[in-house]
Amino acid sequence: MKLSRTKSLESKKRYLYFEIISELDINLKDVVNAIWISCFDLLGEIRTANANIWIIKNLWSNDKHTGVLRCSHTSVDDIRSALCTITEIEKHRTIFHVIRVSGTINCLKI
Amino acid sequence: MRHFYDICYLGSNNLQELTEFYKRFGFDGFVLLIKDYDSKKIFDIKKQILDLNEQIDIKIGIELELKNKNKFLNQLRKLRTEFPIIAVRGGNLDTNRLVCENNLIDILINPHKNRKTDSGFDKIMGNFAKTNNVAIGIDIRDFLFSHKKNRVFLSQSLMNNIKICDKVGTNIVIYSGAISKWDIRDPITMSSIGFLLGLNKDKSLKPLQNLYKIIKRNEEKIDSDWIMDGVRLVN
């Protein structure tokens, strides 16, 4: 018998709508790398694994430099502080600014 | 109502850029800390603030360093009536103790600075700081720009100081300590760093609002109608 996917099996998620304030234009690839490096540096591998991070690629805006990051609902503060430790991307000074946190993508009002 | 204030230094960026960023991140105001007293420099900055005419509240504070104890105490009495915020950079155990025992000082900045064996702050100092209304300052800039081993040692001492403050009931002030506009972070992010360093989830926003309370209290004291705590001259 094939089991249907139920809501109770899914872990609770939070979506972080962030903007990047930077001196110059930046790619999504560099942003993703910076996020992973800062998470490993500050939280370590185990806590990063618990955070269950996922960067949603199709919601990245190249013009506004905004994007959405998914994480588990218990580790929002960890991820927020890991993101704020990013001071440079590709040797250009940057600020990661989390604009909104929500339980669904619709509520982010992108 | 929440009032978020921050402390920064006037570094490479001008006031216009700093105010734009503070507005963007949702701060109600900020304190410009000036290292070493220079009346001409302060006059120029006050003029710049008046010219800006922004909605954001900008205050000027002073950061002192203890070199000669008698000179320092004399200077402190003179400056108290002039500035809403007086901060002293810690590091030395004697300095930290003297600051905690003095009710003319508002913030003890970085008591752990340049210390290897301890965090420069203990329970007794915490009790003194609580009775004299001295807050312990936590500089986020140090945390952001340190890496690997240095960040480990820094967070170790910060955690220790936060733990003591939490236990004794001493006020904590978390601030960005920005030198340029790129060092500024939003208040919720700064509170999440506080949470990561051991603050309670419910109390993690309090350190960001403490600065506003200190400013209000001192401005009341500077006012000519003020006689003592709880007593004010009414026409």
HADDOCK unambig.tbl for C-alpha pairs under 7 A between the chains (distance, minus, plus):
assign (segid A and resid 77 and name CA) (segid B and resid 192 and name CA) 5.07 0.50 0.50
assign (segid A and resid 78 and name CA) (segid B and resid 196 and name CA) 6.73 0.50 0.50
assign (segid A and resid 80 and name CA) (segid B and resid 189 and name CA) 6.02 0.50 0.50
assign (segid A and resid 80 and name CA) (segid B and resid 192 and name CA) 6.81 0.50 0.50
assign (segid A and resid 81 and name CA) (segid B and resid 189 and name CA) 6.05 0.50 0.50
assign (segid A and resid 81 and name CA) (segid B and resid 192 and name CA) 5.98 0.50 0.50
assign (segid A and resid 81 and name CA) (segid B and resid 193 and name CA) 5.39 0.50 0.50
assign (segid A and resid 84 and name CA) (segid B and resid 189 and name CA) 6.95 0.50 0.50
assign (segid A and resid 85 and name CA) (segid B and resid 144 and name CA) 5.17 0.50 0.50
assign (segid A and resid 93 and name CA) (segid B and resid 182 and name CA) 6.79 0.50 0.50
assign (segid A and resid 94 and name CA) (segid B and resid 182 and name CA) 6.68 0.50 0.50
assign (segid A and resid 95 and name CA) (segid B and resid 182 and name CA) 6.41 0.50 0.50
